[in-house]
Amino acid sequence: MKNLAHANFNFMGHRKIWAAFSLLVTVLSIVSLSTRGLAFGLDFTGGSLVEVQYAQAPALNEVRNTLESAGFEGVVVQNFGSETDVLVRLSEQFDDELVNEVVSSLRADGSELTLQRAEFVGSQVGEELREQGGLGLLLALIVVLGYVAFRFQFKFGVASVLPLAHDVIVTLGIFSFFQLDFDLTVLAAVLAVIGYSINDTIVVADRIRENFRRLRIESPVEIINLSINQTLARTLVTSGTTLLTLVCLFIFGGEMIHNFALALIVGIVVGTYSSIYVAASLLLTMNITREDMALPVKEGAKGEAEEAPPEWLDRM
């Protein structure tokens, strides 16, 4: 990363191309969400849960294939607690006959297992979770807008919230397009993406503000390019180490957190991209100037302007 400390990439020179790409991906995501929707899991739609305990740890793929061969659709099979405990999630309505059919199908190949529990997940609860989750996303964006507008400047607030909306829409669009199971763990991942993305955007925004105040010759495009290059090493190291952990979770973490890890991987990749191109491009689109970054001038006791506070004090 030593070479990146002196990087000089012309990010803003290609901002129109990347802006068109971002707009295209966002529109496609909205179209997919409007036409195909999300493949909500049982947390949102309701269904049945059946937990069984095997004498010996089974292969989850074989358990899933057995149930699908028996005529069950939309089956989710995952370990629950230990390798011998298996949780089966079904979209069918819960009743005793359904539970007996599931247990009989799993015992058909000679496997020894006992029924631990069987219960129903109501769709009314799922509808409430869906509404509360949407309100949570909206509230997070509003709070971020207020914080950044107060901490920096209103233009920075807009340039921070719109990329967050972009990240959320694209992440949801990918889950919609490929009809990946969307449950509470994925919703938690989307909320985590908002926090991660705003953190990266704040780092870039802070450097842009500092350079606007410190440099007196460069144009806004040059200042933003310089700021992104100065924070590039930090951005890549943070994103790279986080992605390394998430890829390990995606591969080895099991089916229960598979989509959770996938949502975070997609969100971090998109969030890193948006903090460089989308947020910075929006600042230029809104004609950010040095005057927007000017420190307030305070009048002294004798009517003389006091000296502006040092940079370190302004950050507190």
DAUR-V859532 format. One record per residue. N is the residue number from 0. RES is the residue in one small letter. SS is DSSP state (~ for helix, > for strand, _ for the rest). BURIAL is 1 if it has 9 or more other ideal C-beta (glycine too) atoms within 8 Angstrom, else 0. D_FIRST is the distance of its C-alpha to the first C-alpha in Angstrom with 1 decimal. Layout:
N|RES|SS|BURIAL|D_FIRST + N|RES|SS|BURIAL|D_FIRST
This chain:
0|m|_|0|0.0 + 1|k|_|0|3.8 + 2|n|~|0|5.4 + 3|l|~|1|5.2 + 4|a|~|0|6.8 + 5|h|~|0|9.5 + 6|a|_|1|9.8 + 7|n|_|0|13.5 + 8|f|_|0|14.5 + 9|n|_|0|18.1 + 10|f|_|1|18.1 + 11|m|~|1|21.6 + 12|g|~|0|23.1 + 13|h|~|0|23.4 + 14|r|~|1|24.3 + 15|k|~|0|27.9 + 16|i|~|0|27.0 + 17|w|~|1|24.7 + 18|a|~|1|27.4 + 19|a|~|0|30.0 + 20|f|~|0|27.9 + 21|s|~|1|27.6 + 22|l|~|0|31.3 + 23|l|~|0|32.3 + 24|v|~|1|30.4 + 25|t|~|1|31.8 + 26|v|~|0|35.3 + 27|l|~|1|35.2 + 28|s|~|1|34.2 + 29|i|~|1|37.1 + 30|v|~|0|39.5 + 31|s|~|1|38.6 + 32|l|~|1|39.0 + 33|s|~|0|42.3 + 34|t|~|0|43.8 + 35|r|_|0|42.4 + 36|g|_|0|41.4 + 37|l|_|0|39.5 + 38|a|>|1|40.6 + 39|f|>|1|41.4 + 40|g|_|1|41.6 + 41|l|~|1|44.5 + 42|d|~|1|43.2 + 43|f|~|1|44.2 + 44|t|~|1|46.9 + 45|g|_|1|48.9 + 46|g|>|1|50.1 + 47|s|>|1|50.8 + 48|l|>|1|49.0 + 49|v|>|1|50.3 + 50|e|>|1|49.0 + 51|v|>|1|50.3 + 52|q|>|1|49.8 + 53|y|>|1|49.9 + 54|a|_|0|51.3 + 55|q|_|0|48.4 + 56|a|_|0|45.0 + 57|p|_|1|45.3 + 58|a|_|0|42.8 + 59|l|~|1|41.9 + 60|n|~|0|42.0 + 61|e|~|0|45.5 + 62|v|~|1|46.6 + 63|r|~|1|45.3 + 64|n|~|0|47.0 + 65|t|~|1|50.2 + 66|l|~|1|50.4 + 67|e|~|1|49.6 + 68|s|~|0|52.3 + 69|a|_|1|54.7 + 70|g|_|0|54.2 + 71|f|_|1|51.8 + 72|e|_|0|49.3 + 73|g|_|0|46.0 + 74|v|_|1|45.6 + 75|v|>|1|42.6 + 76|v|>|1|42.6 + 77|q|>|1|40.2 + 78|n|>|1|40.4 + 79|f|_|1|41.5 + 80|g|_|0|41.0 + 81|s|_|0|41.5 + 82|e|_|0|41.5 + 83|t|_|1|45.2 + 84|d|>|1|45.4 + 85|v|>|1|44.9 + 86|l|>|1|44.9 + 87|v|>|1|46.4 + 88|r|>|1|46.0 + 89|l|>|1|48.5 + 90|s|_|0|49.3 + 91|e|_|0|53.1 + 92|q|_|0|55.2 + 93|f|_|1|55.9 + 94|d|_|0|59.3 + 95|d|~|0|60.7 + 96|e|~|0|61.3 + 97|l|~|1|57.7 + 98|v|~|1|56.7 + 99|n|~|0|59.3 + 100|e|~|1|58.2 + 101|v|~|1|54.6 + 102|v|~|1|55.6 + 103|s|~|0|58.2 + 104|s|~|1|55.6 + 105|l|~|1|53.2 + 106|r|~|1|56.1 + 107|a|_|0|57.4 + 108|d|_|0|55.4 + 109|g|_|0|56.8 + 110|s|_|1|53.9 + 111|e|_|0|55.0 + 112|l|>|1|53.7 + 113|t|>|0|54.9 + 114|l|>|1|54.6 + 115|q|>|0|52.7 + 116|r|>|0|52.9 + 117|a|>|1|53.3 + 118|e|>|0|52.9 + 119|f|>|1|52.7 + 120|v|>|1|50.0 + 121|g|_|0|51.7 + 122|s|~|0|50.6 + 123|q|~|0|51.6 + 124|v|~|1|48.9 + 125|g|~|1|46.4 + 126|e|~|1|47.4 + 127|e|~|0|47.0 + 128|l|~|1|43.5 + 129|r|~|1|42.6 + 130|e|~|0|44.0 + 131|q|~|0|42.3 + 132|g|~|1|38.9 + 133|g|~|0|39.2 + 134|l|~|0|40.3 + 135|g|~|1|37.4 + 136|l|~|1|34.9 + 137|l|~|0|36.9 + 138|l|~|0|37.1 + 139|a|~|1|33.3 + 140|l|~|1|32.7 + 141|i|~|0|35.5 + 142|v|~|0|34.2 + 143|v|~|1|30.7 + 144|l|~|1|32.4 + 145|g|~|1|34.5 + 146|y|~|1|31.7 + 147|v|~|1|29.3 + 148|a|~|1|32.4 + 149|f|~|0|33.5 + 150|r|~|0|30.1 + 151|f|_|1|29.0 + 152|q|_|1|31.5 + 153|f|~|0|33.4 + 154|k|~|1|31.4 + 155|f|~|1|28.2 + 156|g|~|1|30.2 + 157|v|~|1|31.3 + 158|a|~|1|27.8 + 159|s|~|1|26.5 + 160|v|~|1|29.5 + 161|l|~|1|29.8 + 162|p|~|1|26.3 + 163|l|~|1|27.2 + 164|a|~|1|30.4 + 165|h|~|1|28.6 + 166|d|~|1|26.4 + 167|v|~|1|29.5 + 168|i|~|1|31.6 + 169|v|~|1|29.3 + 170|t|~|1|28.7 + 171|l|~|1|32.5 + 172|g|~|1|33.1 + 173|i|~|1|31.3 + 174|f|~|1|33.4 + 175|s|~|1|36.4 + 176|f|~|1|36.0 + 177|f|_|0|35.5 + 178|q|_|0|38.0 + 179|l|_|1|35.8 + 180|d|>|0|37.5 + 181|f|>|1|36.8 + 182|d|_|1|37.7 + 183|l|~|1|37.1 + 184|t|~|1|33.8 + 185|v|~|1|32.5 + 186|l|~|1|33.7 + 187|a|~|1|31.9 + 188|a|~|1|28.7 + 189|v|~|1|29.3 + 190|l|~|1|29.9 + 191|a|~|1|26.6 + 192|v|~|1|24.8 + 193|i|~|1|26.4 + 194|g|~|0|25.1 + 195|y|~|1|21.5 + 196|s|~|1|21.5 + 197|i|~|1|23.1 + 198|n|~|0|20.7 + 199|d|~|1|17.8 + 200|t|~|1|20.2 + 201|i|~|1|21.3 + 202|v|~|1|17.9 + 203|v|~|1|17.7 + 204|a|~|1|21.4 + 205|d|~|1|21.3 + 206|r|~|1|18.8 + 207|i|~|1|21.1 + 208|r|~|1|24.1 + 209|e|~|1|22.8 + 210|n|~|1|22.0 + 211|f|~|1|25.4 + 212|r|~|1|27.1 + 213|r|~|0|25.4 + 214|l|_|0|25.2 + 215|r|_|0|28.7 + 216|i|_|0|28.3 + 217|e|_|0|25.8 + 218|s|_|0|27.2 + 219|p|~|1|26.1 + 220|v|~|0|24.2 + 221|e|~|0|22.2 + 222|i|~|1|21.6 + 223|i|~|1|20.5 + 224|n|~|1|18.1 + 225|l|~|1|16.7 + 226|s|~|1|16.5 + 227|i|~|1|14.7 + 228|n|~|1|12.0 + 229|q|~|0|11.7 + 230|t|~|1|11.5 + 231|l|~|1|9.4 + 232|a|~|1|6.2 + 233|r|~|0|9.0 + 234|t|~|1|10.9 + 235|l|~|1|8.9 + 236|v|~|1|8.3 + 237|t|~|1|11.9 + 238|s|~|1|13.3 + 239|g|~|0|11.8 + 240|t|~|0|13.2 + 241|t|~|1|16.3 + 242|l|~|1|16.9 + 243|l|~|0|16.7 + 244|t|~|0|19.4 + 245|l|~|1|21.4 + 246|v|~|1|21.5 + 247|c|~|1|22.9 + 248|l|~|1|25.4 + 249|f|~|1|26.3 + 250|i|~|0|27.0 + 251|f|~|0|28.6 + 252|g|_|1|29.6 + 253|g|_|0|33.0 + 254|e|~|1|34.8 + 255|m|~|1|35.3 + 256|i|~|1|31.7 + 257|h|~|1|30.8 + 258|n|~|1|31.1 + 259|f|~|1|29.6 + 260|a|~|1|26.3 + 261|l|~|1|26.6 + 262|a|~|1|27.2 + 263|l|~|1|24.2 + 264|i|~|1|22.0 + 265|v|~|1|23.6 + 266|g|~|1|23.5 + 267|i|~|1|19.8 + 268|v|~|1|18.9 + 269|v|~|1|21.5 + 270|g|~|1|20.7 + 271|t|~|1|17.0 + 272|y|~|1|18.4 + 273|s|~|1|21.3 + 274|s|~|1|19.4 + 275|i|~|1|17.7 + 276|y|~|1|20.8 + 277|v|~|1|23.9 + 278|a|~|1|23.7 + 279|a|~|1|22.6 + 280|s|~|1|25.2 + 281|l|~|1|27.8 + 282|l|~|1|27.4 + 283|l|~|1|28.0 + 284|t|~|0|30.9 + 285|m|_|1|32.4 + 286|n|_|0|32.2 + 287|i|_|1|30.2 + 288|t|_|0|31.1 + 289|r|~|0|30.7 + 290|e|~|0|34.0 + 291|d|~|1|32.7 + 292|m|~|1|30.3 + 293|a|_|0|32.9 + 294|l|_|0|33.7 + 295|p|_|0|37.3 + 296|v|_|0|39.6 + 297|k|_|0|41.9 + 298|e|>|0|45.4 + 299|g|_|0|46.5 + 300|a|_|0|49.9 + 301|k|_|0|51.4 + 302|g|_|0|50.0 + 303|e|_|0|47.2 + 304|a|>|0|43.7 + 305|e|_|0|41.4 + 306|e|_|0|38.1 + 307|a|_|0|35.2 + 308|p|_|0|33.4 + 309|p|_|0|30.2 + 310|e|~|0|26.9 + 311|w|~|0|26.3 + 312|l|~|0|29.8 + 313|d|~|0|29.4 + 314|r|_|0|26.6 + 315|m|_|0|28.9
